[in-house]
Structures are given as C-alpha cells and as structure tokens.
Amino acid sequence: MPEVLDNVKIGPLNWKMRVRVPKLVAKAKAGQFVIIRVNEEGERVPMSIAGLDKENGILTIIYQVVGKTSALMSTVEAGAQVLDCVGPLGLPTHVENWGTAIVVGGGIGIAPIYPIAQAWKKAGNKLYAIIGARSKNALFYENEHAAVADKLVVCTDDGSYGRHGFVTDPLKEILDSGEKIGMIMAIGPVPMMKFLSKLTKPYQAPTWVSLNPLMVDGTGMCGGCRVAVGDTTKFACVDGPDFDGHKVDFDLLIKRLSAYKLQESESFHKFVESSGCKLHESIREIAKAG
Amino acid sequence: MATDKLQKKDRMKIPRCVMPEQDPQERIRNFSEVPIGLPEELAVQEASRCLECPKAPCVAGCPVEVDIPGFITLIMEGDYAAAARKIKETNALPAICGRVCPQEEQCEQVCILSKKFTPVAVGYLERFVADYERENNLVQMPKLAPSTGFNVAVVGSGPAGLTVAGDLTLLGHKVTIFEALHKPGGVLVYGIPEFRLPKKIVQSECDYLAAMGVEFTTSTVIGKSDTIDELFEMGYDTVFIGTGAGLPNFMGIPGENLIGIYSSNEYLTRSNLMRAFDFPTYDTPIIRGKNVAVLGGGNTAMDSVRTALRLGADNAYIVYRRSEAEMPARAEEIHHAQQEGVQFHMLTNPIRFIGDDDGKVAAMECIRMELGEPDDSGRRRPVPIKDSNFTLDVDLVVVAIGNSSNPLIPQTTPGLETNRWGNIVVNEETMQTSRQGVYAGGDIVTGGATVILAAGAGKKAARAMHQFLMAKKEMATAED
C-alpha cells in the first residue's frame, strides 16, 4: 500500500499530497493521471499528476476539497497509507518544440499544468505561463512557474494579487500582439477551458485542454468518462485526457459532471457530521454553504 | 454418510432435485444469492441418480473435462471434500463454475438421463461439494511439484488467468498475477452480481491460489506501468494474457451520452465491485432509476436488469431486438428475471434517446422488429417494421450489447497479432500468440464468452507454457 509522505494544506481548500510510488513515477509523464482509493469503502478517484520526483519515486498531487472523498483525503496523515494508487493512466501530453507555446492554469489546474510547462520548456519552446485563481490565498506554485516560464502572468478574479481579471485577459493580449503561437494548453475548471477555447478559435491558435469527467476504472473498460469531441465519442481515460479544445462539447461535460449531485451532497454532509473536529474548519464551512 | 446403492431402474425413477431459492418478491429487495444451495440430503439423493456410465458423455460435454462420475461417486461415498478435490484436479474454480456454468448446454445436455428423463444436476452438486469444503474448513493444499526456478507472469486475474496460475503453480513454477483493478477476479468480481456469485467466494478462490504460492499484484496496469516486453526484461520466462473483453460496445445512436445511460460494465462495476448498492456506506454512487431499460439479451443484460430491480426500479425492461428463443442468456437466468417481474420487450430496437433540460435521459424511442433471413451467427436477422415507432419512458438505460477486446496490451506489445476485431490471434491448441513465450486466452481471444471457456483456455495455455519452459530448461542444460 502506497505510503503518504506528507499531506499539507496550501490554500483555503487546496491540499498537496506526496505519495511514494516508485514504479508508477518511473513510468509517468506530464499530462497523465492516477487513480487513488483511500479506504475500503472509498471511491476510485482520478488525480492529475502535479509533480514527479523520478530520483526518489515520489508523486505529487494537488487537490481541492469539494466533497466526501477529497475531504477524506485531507485527513490522511503523513506516514499513513492510501489503499491503492494506480497508474500512470491516460496518454502523456504531447511535447514538441513549436517555437512559442502558452500554458494556462486556472484554479486547481495550476498544478497539472506545471509538469507540462517543464516538459515544454525543456523541449525548447519560448514559454508563456498564465496562472489564475479566485483570490490570493487560492494561488500556489507561483515561484515554480516563474522559474520555468519565460514570462509568467498571475491573475486573481478579485484583484487581491497580481492582475485583476480572468486568465483569458492576458491570453487575449498575447494573441492580439500578433506573435505566432504554436500551441496552447489550458487546464482548469470546465467553464474556464470552454471560454478559453472559444477565445482562441478565431485566432486559429491550436488549443489543447485536459478533461476531467467522472471515472470509475480509468483503463477504458467502463465508458463512464466518455466525452464528445467533434462528432465522435472518446474515452478520456484512454484517448485523453488531452483533447482539442476547439472540438470538445464542454456543455455536455458540464452536464455529465453533475450526474451524482444529490448523492455527492448526501455523502459529504454525512461525512462532515460524523467527522467532527478531524476535518479542517474550512471544509465544514463549505459543507454548510453547499 | 454412505448411501446404499440403488438399482439403476430405481435411480431413474427419482425426479431431479429442485434447488431451493429465495422467493422472487423477497429477493428483489436484497443482494443475497438467489439459489440457496442443496441441503445435504437432497445432494446425496441427487448424486444417487447418476448411473455412473462407463463412457460418461458428461465428461466430454465439460469444456475442461471434469471427472463428473468420479466426483459424484465420492458424494455417494460420503466424502464431499474428496469430491471437491476430484473436481479440482481439472477445474480450479468449482464454487464459481457450479454457479455460473451453463450446464444445460454442456455436461447436463449430454447426460444419458436427459434423453428420457431429466439430467443429473451436475452444477448443483459441484456447488454443493465446493461450498461444503470451504464452509467446513476442509480445503487442503495440493502437493506442488518441486520448484522449477521459472517465473511466470499472468496479466489479468479473471477465470483464464486464475486457471493458468493454479495449473502452473502445481507444476512447480512461480507465478505472479498482475491485475489492473484493486481486487482480483476480473469479471467474477466486477461483472457478475452478488446475488449470482458472492464476492467472498471469489476472494476465497483467490486466497486458495495465494496460499499455494501465487503472488497477486493488484492496481497494476500492464501496458501502462510495464509492457509485456518489460516483463521479460524483469526476468519472467513466459507471459499469459487474460485481459478480457474490457471495451464496452455502445449502440451509436443519438442521445447516448445523456446522464443515466450506462454501459453494463460501468453499471455492474459500480454495483458489484464498488458496492454502490450499499451507498452511502460505500462511497461510490449509482443512479437508481425507477423506469429502467436494459438493452441486450445475454447474461450481462439479465444481471443488469435484475440489479436495477434490486436498486428500486418500479419497471425494469429488457429490450432485445430478436425474440426470446434467440436470447443468449442462460434459460435459468431468464426464468429468474421473469419471476422477479422483469418486463420483456422482444423484437424491439432503440433508435434514439431523449433527454430533459438537465441532460438526463427521459425516454427512449424504439422500433418494432421482425425476423428475416439468418445472419452470420446463424440466427434470423431482425429487420425493422416500418412506422412501428413508439416511446418508452425511462430514467436509466443500461447498454448490455457486448464487449470488444481491450486494446491496451495489443497496442503496447509489438508483434502481437490481432484480428480485425482486436482479439489476440492464437494457436487453438496451445493458445500461443504470434510472439514466442506469449500466450493468451479467454475473452481477449474469443470476444465475450463464458467463465468456463476462459478456464478451459487457461488449461490449454498452461499445458503449452509448461512444455515451453521445460524445453527451455533442456536447452539450457544441453548448453552447459
């Protein structure tokens, strides 16, 4: 059973967990994901890869607490174990030297876009990075991204730090400048990826997004993660998770992500009630609000 | 408890036993096994019906040639554990096969008694002795051949892989099973519901193999974490691929991505493997439809529709484009479904799904079919009846129209030949693939089929793999 090295709160609802899984880390590449199960009754939940320490076999994931399973994950202590961590799943993000490339990370997407930024920079691209979050305390990895990108723009929705506005604002400026952009990759909440793709389409700037549908097995066996791309149906776990943002049916994905809203709410509230002081205050706050 | 042997003519007068079962209205509220199992007296009586034919046709009727008269004689002699061991000489999974094999198409179909009377209930007896052995802690470890020093990698812990693992361990080889999911058993654990095959039985069979020395490595996806070629580099001498038919088929009709439309793999995996029927004790949710349509006519469709009833459906429909006579499902399971109140829409084909404003399925438009000329499978091809469209209100649809081979291993194993459906091509006698030292069996070769056929393929493969290893040994010795 994989050992958890540490599990630290890095934002109001963001946690960073490092897990020792040497075989997985040896094979994994930027853009792939893992599926974790915390305990016997737990769900199988996909987590994007935020960091790969190849030398020590350590995987970093950064997750947001949005419900029972992520709340449960936040209670796992350093030195404890998770039941399973399977991977690497999905196809790695394509890496090429396009000349100039842009990576955009929104909210929790700032995490998985980081290893992609590293890979694209290593391939020789001139790299722009844009990261954005709701407010200052939800930002993370600014220094990491700054160390990799040629130019980093940091945004907050509420203006509490960096540039006031959405990540699409600085992106539009770069596109408007006329500079030739070889590839754009965006990871973030689905509405963000949707509007970003819409923005870049008239500029004919190739845009890839990383989709996060609900999953069960993660190996292409169940079809639960199916997404509509153009007029085909693809499985995000084996054909993706990266897809052409100009062809993805984001509205369908948003709908499918809501399939278990009622059960998720029931599960979360039960968990918060029964967990008492083991849960961080901020988690109990969102349970109350939700 | 010994039985006095009856005269043949008296034995033939005994009617075939009736398996005690949970009452239909009762059982649709639980996930416990439907057939409860023969009580000892009834099992002994049933065993006494066997005529102990010298050239028993039932043995040839069994895909793995279990010595059926042999184990039945042991029941009559009162040694049920020995009867279980007798079966295990050829079939490592009697508790499973006794429950899920289509005996009516295999051993029981050719039983001498089936001609004028009713066949011996071989399946019920197999289950009886396997359960007896397990429940009374009489399971013995078999004697293993001396260690050969060879290492075997088995990819997939379904019936094919488990059989290969057991057979090769008996022959002295060290076997490691790699399983992608977090629990072993493959389709036995994710596909077949609790009420037909309790998971503790699957675990018990896996525990038996582990006790024999088989190593299980779960949550490992060969093709993603290591390729087949890397397994050889790691020191495995031969590899068996038993990864199954793990690619769901969809209808390809409009609306299929609406919320509430599941492949049978997803629906059953949520319910069986992730125990969503026990939500919220178990975290994985499942949609509990009130009006559920299951598309398909095989065992998976029966499993899905009966699961839907147990999850609270008011109306559970089977929608199948051919007629009942052509349904591939076991007659016993169709019968169970009928008893439980499943409504059968035969000669009906869905043409599109209709959703509501929230993206959830609300109805299914169907067209009536009639049978025309036979197709490739030999069955009469269904053709739509013009203007016979009608709409069925549904809030959950399960697509159980079959599975294709999961492409992961073929895609990551250079030189591994597959046919146009993605099935791995093998020599039918040895189960060897186009790669030396690589063997395959089960659904990944045949497409979706049965547990016992997978086990049979595993037997053949194990035999050939053993010969391959022994030949390696000879060559190595010769070179010294």
Boltz contact constraints between the chains, C-beta under 6 A:
constraints:
  - contact:
      token1: [A, 23]
      token2: [B, 225]
      max_distance: 6.0
  - contact:
      token1: [A, 27]
      token2: [B, 225]
      max_distance: 6.0
  - contact:
      token1: [A, 41]
      token2: [B, 282]
      max_distance: 6.0
  - contact:
      token1: [A, 41]
      token2: [B, 283]
      max_distance: 6.0
  - contact:
      token1: [A, 42]
      token2: [B, 283]
      max_distance: 6.0
  - contact:
      token1: [A, 43]
      token2: [B, 283]
      max_distance: 6.0
  - contact:
      token1: [A, 43]
      token2: [B, 284]
      max_distance: 6.0
  - contact:
      token1: [A, 84]
      token2: [B, 182]
      max_distance: 6.0
  - contact:
      token1: [A, 84]
      token2: [B, 219]
      max_distance: 6.0
  - contact:
      token1: [A, 86]
      token2: [B, 219]
      max_distance: 6.0
  - contact:
      token1: [A, 88]
      token2: [B, 224]
      max_distance: 6.0
  - contact:
      token1: [A, 216]
      token2: [B, 266]
      max_distance: 6.0
  - contact:
      token1: [A, 216]
      token2: [B, 269]
      max_distance: 6.0
  - contact:
      token1: [A, 219]
      token2: [B, 180]
      max_distance: 6.0
  - contact:
      token1: [A, 219]
      token2: [B, 221]
      max_distance: 6.0
  - contact:
      token1: [A, 221]
      token2: [B, 246]
      max_distance: 6.0
  - contact:
      token1: [A, 221]
      token2: [B, 265]
      max_distance: 6.0
  - contact:
      token1: [A, 222]
      token2: [B, 263]
      max_distance: 6.0
  - contact:
      token1: [A, 222]
      token2: [B, 265]
      max_distance: 6.0
  - contact:
      token1: [A, 222]
      token2: [B, 266]
      max_distance: 6.0
  - contact:
      token1: [A, 222]
      token2: [B, 269]
      max_distance: 6.0
  - contact:
      token1: [A, 223]
      token2: [B, 248]
      max_distance: 6.0
  - contact:
      token1: [A, 223]
      token2: [B, 263]
      max_distance: 6.0
  - contact:
      token1: [A, 223]
      token2: [B, 266]
      max_distance: 6.0
  - contact:
      token1: [A, 224]
      token2: [B, 266]
      max_distance: 6.0
  - contact:
      token1: [A, 228]
      token2: [B, 257]
      max_distance: 6.0
  - contact:
      token1: [A, 252]
      token2: [B, 257]
      max_distance: 6.0
  - contact:
      token1: [A, 255]
      token2: [B, 359]
      max_distance: 6.0
  - contact:
      token1: [A, 256]
      token2: [B, 259]
      max_distance: 6.0
  - contact:
      token1: [A, 259]
      token2: [B, 259]
      max_distance: 6.0
  - contact:
      token1: [A, 260]
      token2: [B, 285]
      max_distance: 6.0
  - contact:
      token1: [A, 263]
      token2: [B, 285]
      max_distance: 6.0
  - contact:
      token1: [A, 267]
      token2: [B, 280]
      max_distance: 6.0
  - contact:
      token1: [A, 270]
      token2: [B, 280]
      max_distance: 6.0
